[in-house]
Structures are given as structure tokens and as C-alpha cells.
Amino acid sequence: MVWVLAAAVILGGILLARTVYGRSVYSVGGNAEAARLAGIQVGLTRGSTYVLTGICAAIAGMMLASRVGVGQADVGVNIPLDAIAIVIIGGTSLLGGEGAIWRTVVGLLLLGTINNLFDSLGWDAPAQQVVKGAIVLAAVSLDALSRRRG
């Protein structure tokens, strides 16, 4: 799983930072109308981004199923909150147009450390979710505040 993550980080980083497609993704995420006026095919960019995200989700689902050994519907119910928290803690804006793969990796490492701390302290899952939600809320508030000032 670590090798798949490393490959996804490297390929995603190169795709977003070094290609025209990556700049188009940032442009469409930041302001779709301005991107359209600049000549970017917004529908195609959004659609291809959804396809790439779906492929990554399918790979992640297969890896999770192989690790757990069962195809149960309620396995990984906390994954969406963790994924949002990782991205936001890493500094990617929910409003779009900003972010980087390496910052998401930093968010992953920070949330992994927080999860390990929770497990070491013996906190139950609902308490962990409340704290993670508070962290996400604080990060979104700081992002909105910094956008307002900037």
C-alpha cells in the first residue's frame, strides 16, 4: 500500500504541477467561468478529473478489501471525514484553486499522528470524530479568514 501511495503522490504531483492539464484543473477549481473565458474546456476538465478520482477510489477500495478480507458495506465509514480532514489540514482550500500534493501528504502525516495519539489515549471512535470535525472546522475557518484578509 505504501508503494501505491508513493506512486500516486509522485504521478499526481507531476500531473498537477508540471502539465497544462494540472494548470487547467487548478483554473477550473478556482474560477470555472474565468477558465472557460480563457479557453479551457471546463466540462472536459471536470469530467476527466472525476474519472481519475474514480480510478483512484477503485484502487483504494480494492486495496482495502484485500486488507480486510471482506466486502462489507460498513467498512471504512470514517474514511470520508478522514480524507476531507487530511486535505484541509494539508492546506488545500475547499473553495478550489489552491493546493499541492506534498501539502496533502503533510496533512496525512499529521492526521496519522493524531489518530495514533487518540488510539494511545484509548479514546472511542465518536470522540475522535468530534475532535477531527473540530479540527476541520478550525482549518476551514482559518482558510476563510485568510482569504478575506488577502
C-alpha positions in Angstrom: 0.0 0.0 0.0 2.9 2.3 0.7 4.3 1.8 -2.8 0.9 2.6 -4.4 0.6 5.7 -2.2 4.1 6.8 -3.3 3.3 6.2 -6.9 0.1 8.1 -6.7 1.8 11.0 -4.9 4.6 11.2 -7.5 2.3 10.8 -10.5 -0.3 13.2 -9.1 2.3 15.8 -8.2 3.9 15.7 -11.7 0.4 15.8 -13.3 -0.8 18.8 -11.3 2.5 20.8 -11.1 4.1 20.2 -14.5 1.4 19.8 -17.1 -1.1 22.0 -18.8 -3.8 19.7 -17.6 -2.8 20.3 -14.0 -3.0 24.1 -14.5 -6.4 23.6 -16.1 -7.6 21.7 -13.1 -6.4 24.5 -10.7 -8.0 27.1 -13.0 -11.4 25.3 -13.2 -11.3 24.7 -9.5 -10.6 28.4 -8.7 -13.0 30.0 -11.1 -14.8 28.0 -13.8 -16.1 31.0 -15.6 -12.7 32.6 -15.9 -11.2 29.3 -17.0 -14.0 29.0 -19.7 -13.2 32.5 -20.9 -9.5 31.6 -21.1 -10.3 28.8 -23.5 -10.2 25.8 -21.1 -12.8 23.2 -21.8 -14.4 23.2 -18.3 -16.7 20.2 -18.8 -13.9 18.0 -20.2 -11.5 19.0 -17.4 -14.1 18.3 -14.7 -15.2 15.1 -16.3 -11.6 13.8 -16.6 -10.9 14.8 -13.1 -13.9 12.8 -11.9 -12.7 9.8 -13.9 -9.2 10.0 -12.4 -10.7 10.3 -8.9 -12.9 7.3 -9.6 -10.0 5.2 -10.7 -8.0 6.2 -7.6 -11.1 5.3 -5.4 -11.5 2.0 -7.1 -7.8 1.1 -6.5 -8.2 2.2 -2.9 -11.3 0.1 -2.5 -9.6 -3.0 -3.9 -6.7 -2.4 -1.5 -9.0 -2.0 1.5 -11.0 -5.1 0.5 -7.8 -7.1 0.2 -6.6 -5.9 3.6 -9.9 -6.5 5.4 -10.7 -9.7 3.5 -14.4 -9.0 3.2 -16.6 -6.8 1.0 -18.7 -5.4 3.8 -20.7 -2.2 3.2 -19.9 -0.5 6.5 -16.2 -1.0 6.4 -14.4 2.4 6.3 -17.4 4.6 7.2 -14.9 7.1 8.7 -12.8 7.4 5.6 -14.7 10.4 4.0 -14.2 12.5 7.2 -10.5 11.5 7.3 -10.0 12.3 3.7 -11.5 15.7 4.0 -9.5 16.4 7.2 -6.3 15.3 5.5 -6.8 17.6 2.5 -7.9 20.6 4.6 -5.1 20.1 7.3 -2.7 20.0 4.4 -3.8 23.5 3.3 -5.9 22.8 0.3 -8.8 25.3 0.0 -12.4 23.9 -0.1 -13.2 26.8 -2.4 -10.8 25.4 -5.0 -7.9 26.7 -7.0 -5.2 26.1 -4.3 -3.4 23.1 -3.1 -0.5 20.8 -3.7 0.1 17.1 -3.4 3.0 17.5 -0.9 0.8 19.5 1.4 -1.8 16.8 1.4 1.0 14.3 2.3 1.8 16.6 5.3 -1.8 16.6 6.2 -1.8 12.8 6.0 1.2 12.5 8.3 -0.4 15.0 10.8 -3.7 13.2 10.9 -1.9 9.8 11.2 -0.1 11.2 14.2 -3.3 12.5 15.7 -5.0 9.1 15.1 -2.1 7.3 16.8 -2.4 9.7 19.8 -6.1 9.0 20.1 -5.6 5.3 20.0 -2.8 5.5 22.6 -5.0 7.5 24.9 -7.8 5.0 24.4 -10.4 7.4 23.0 -13.5 5.9 21.5 -14.5 6.5 17.8 -17.2 9.1 18.4 -14.9 11.3 20.5 -12.2 11.0 17.8 -14.8 12.1 15.1 -15.8 15.1 17.2 -12.2 16.2 17.6 -11.5 15.6 13.9 -14.6 17.6 12.9 -13.4 20.4 15.2 -10.0 20.4 13.5 -11.7 20.5 10.1 -14.0 23.4 11.2 -11.0 25.3 12.6 -9.0 24.8 9.4 -11.9 25.9 7.2 -12.4 29.0 9.3 -8.7 29.9 9.1 -8.9 29.4 5.3 -11.9 31.7 5.0 -10.4 34.3 7.3 -7.1 34.3 5.4 -9.0 34.6 2.0 -11.0 37.5 3.4 -7.8 39.3 4.5 -5.9 38.5 1.3 
